[in-house]
Amino acid sequence: MLIERYLERPRHIEVQVFGDSAGNVVHLFERDCSIQRRHQKIVEEAPAPGLDPGSTIRAALRSARLR
C-alpha cells in the first residue's frame, strides 16, 4: 500500500535553463506545475499564471536563474 499526503493546493514554480560549454545561458521562462500525481507532473503552464508580471518573485527567479 502506498500512502501519499494530500495537499489541498499543491504547486511549485520551476525554471528550465540551458547552457553550453562556451558560457552561453538561456532560460525558457517560469512554469507553474500545479497538478502532480506520484511525483509526475501532469499539468504545466508557462509563463506561470500565478505570478504577477511585475512581481518580486518573478524578478528574483529571472535574476537567479542566469547566474
TIDREN-289114 format. One line per field, with one value per residue: residue number from 1; residue in three letters; x, y, z of N, C-alpha, C in turn. Coordinates in nm, 2 decimals, decimal comma, padded with zeros to 4 digits. Layout:
N
k <- NUM|...
r <- ALA|...
n_px <- X|...
n_py <- Y|...
n_pz <- Z|...
ca_px <- X|...
ca_py <- Y|...
ca_pz <- Z|...
c_px <- X|...
c_py <- Y|...
c_pz <- Z|...
This chain:
67
k <- 1|2|3|4|5|6|7|8|9|10|11|12|13|14|15|16|17|18|19|20|21|22|23|24|25|26|27|28|29|30|31|32|33|34|35|36|37|38|39|40|41|42|43|44|45|46|47|48|49|50|51|52|53|54|55|56|57|58|59|60|61|62|63|64|65|66|67
r <- MET|LEU|ILE|GLU|ARG|TYR|LEU|GLU|ARG|PRO|ARG|HIS|ILE|GLU|VAL|GLN|VAL|PHE|GLY|ASP|SER|ALA|GLY|ASN|VAL|VAL|HIS|LEU|PHE|GLU|ARG|ASP|CYS|SER|ILE|GLN|ARG|ARG|HIS|GLN|LYS|ILE|VAL|GLU|GLU|ALA|PRO|ALA|PRO|GLY|LEU|ASP|PRO|GLY|SER|THR|ILE|ARG|ALA|ALA|LEU|ARG|SER|ALA|ARG|LEU|ARG
n_px <- 00,08|00,06|00,08|00,00|00,06|-00,21|-00,23|-00,40|-00,38|-00,16|00,15|00,42|00,69|00,89|01,20|01,34|01,67|01,92|02,25|02,57|02,91|03,05|02,97|02,73|02,40|02,06|01,71|01,39|01,17|00,94|00,76|00,44|00,38|00,12|-00,04|00,02|00,09|00,19|00,46|00,49|00,46|00,16|00,02|00,14|00,20|00,30|00,39|00,41|00,09|00,02|00,19|00,23|00,30|00,48|00,59|00,79|00,88|00,89|01,08|01,30|01,34|01,41|01,65|01,81|01,83|02,01|02,26
n_py <- -00,12|00,22|00,53|00,86|01,20|01,42|01,72|02,02|02,25|02,21|02,32|02,42|02,63|02,63|02,67|02,64|02,59|02,63|02,57|02,61|02,49|02,72|02,91|03,03|03,10|03,04|03,09|02,93|03,07|03,08|02,81|02,70|02,43|02,27|02,05|01,73|01,38|01,11|01,20|01,29|01,53|01,65|01,87|02,16|02,51|02,78|03,11|03,12|03,14|03,21|03,41|03,75|03,97|04,18|04,10|04,06|03,81|03,68|03,85|03,79|03,51|03,53|03,67|03,50|03,26|03,29|03,30
n_pz <- 00,00|-00,08|00,06|00,02|00,11|00,13|-00,03|-00,03|-00,21|-00,41|-00,56|-00,76|-00,87|-01,15|-01,33|-01,65|-01,76|-02,00|-02,10|-02,26|-02,34|-02,40|-02,23|-02,28|-02,18|-02,15|-02,07|-02,03|-01,94|-01,66|-01,52|-01,40|-01,21|-01,13|-01,09|-00,98|-00,98|-00,80|-00,80|-01,06|-01,31|-01,42|-01,53|-01,67|-01,68|-01,88|-01,94|-01,58|-01,45|-01,19|-01,10|-01,08|-01,35|-01,28|-01,04|-00,74|-00,69|-00,94|-01,06|-00,90|-00,96|-01,23|-01,22|-01,06|-01,20|-01,42|-01,32
ca_px <- 00,00|00,13|00,01|00,06|00,00|-00,30|-00,21|-00,52|-00,35|-00,01|00,20|00,56|00,73|01,03|01,26|01,43|01,78|02,01|02,38|02,67|03,04|03,10|02,92|02,60|02,29|01,93|01,61|01,26|01,07|00,90|00,64|00,37|00,35|00,03|-00,11|00,11|00,04|00,30|00,58|00,50|00,39|00,05|-00,02|00,24|00,15|00,40|00,45|00,33|-00,02|00,00|00,28|00,20|00,41|00,58|00,61|00,93|00,92|00,92|01,21|01,41|01,36|01,48|01,79|01,89|01,85|02,11|02,39
ca_py <- 00,00|00,35|00,64|00,99|01,31|01,51|01,87|02,08|02,33|02,19|02,39|02,48|02,71|02,58|02,74|02,55|02,67|02,56|02,64|02,54|02,50|02,85|03,00|03,09|03,05|03,09|03,03|02,92|03,13|03,00|02,73|02,66|02,29|02,27|01,92|01,62|01,26|01,02|01,28|01,32|01,65|01,63|02,00|02,27|02,63|02,88|03,15|03,08|03,23|03,25|03,52|03,88|04,01|04,27|04,06|04,05|03,67|03,66|03,92|03,71|03,39|03,57|03,71|03,39|03,15|03,30|03,33
ca_pz <- 00,00|-00,09|00,12|-00,01|00,18|00,05|-00,03|-00,09|-00,32|-00,44|-00,67|-00,75|-00,99|-01,19|-01,45|-01,73|-01,80|-02,09|-02,11|-02,34|-02,29|-02,43|-02,13|-02,32|-02,10|-02,18|-01,99|-02,10|-01,85|-01,54|-01,54|-01,29|-01,21|-01,02|-01,07|-00,99|-00,92|-00,78|-00,83|-01,20|-01,34|-01,52|-01,59|-01,66|-01,75|-01,89|-01,81|-01,46|-01,43|-01,05|-01,07|-01,15|-01,44|-01,22|-00,90|-00,70|-00,70|-01,08|-01,09|-00,83|-01,04|-01,35|-01,19|-01,01|-01,30|-01,52|-01,26
c_px <- 00,09|00,04|00,08|-00,02|-00,09|-00,27|-00,33|-00,49|-00,20|00,03|00,35|00,59|00,87|01,07|01,35|01,54|01,87|02,14|02,47|02,81|03,11|03,05|02,79|02,49|02,16|01,83|01,48|01,15|01,03|00,77|00,58|00,33|00,25|-00,04|00,00|00,04|00,16|00,43|00,60|00,41|00,28|00,02|00,10|00,19|00,27|00,36|00,36|00,22|-00,04|00,09|00,24|00,32|00,52|00,62|00,76|00,97|00,96|01,06|01,32|01,44|01,44|01,63|01,87|01,92|01,96|02,25|02,48
c_py <- 00,12|00,45|00,77|01,10|01,39|01,65|01,93|02,17|02,32|02,27|02,42|02,54|02,66|02,66|02,65|02,64|02,58|02,64|02,55|02,56|02,63|02,95|03,07|03,02|03,12|03,02|03,02|02,96|03,04|02,92|02,69|02,51|02,26|02,14|01,81|01,50|01,16|01,08|01,30|01,44|01,61|01,76|02,10|02,39|02,73|02,99|03,13|03,18|03,28|03,37|03,64|03,91|04,09|04,22|04,05|03,90|03,64|03,73|03,84|03,58|03,42|03,60|03,59|03,28|03,17|03,33|03,21
c_pz <- 00,00|-00,04|00,08|00,07|00,09|00,07|-00,10|-00,21|-00,36|-00,56|-00,65|-00,88|-01,02|-01,32|-01,52|-01,78|-01,89|-02,10|-02,20|-02,28|-02,32|-02,33|-02,17|-02,24|-02,14|-02,09|-02,07|-02,01|-01,74|-01,58|-01,40|-01,30|-01,10|-00,99|-01,09|-00,93|-00,92|-00,83|-00,98|-01,23|-01,45|-01,59|-01,56|-01,74|-01,76|-01,97|-01,70|-01,44|-01,29|-01,01|-01,15|-01,24|-01,38|-01,08|-00,87|-00,71|-00,84|-01,11|-01,02|-00,91|-01,16|-01,33|-01,14|-01,11|-01,40|-01,45|-01,27
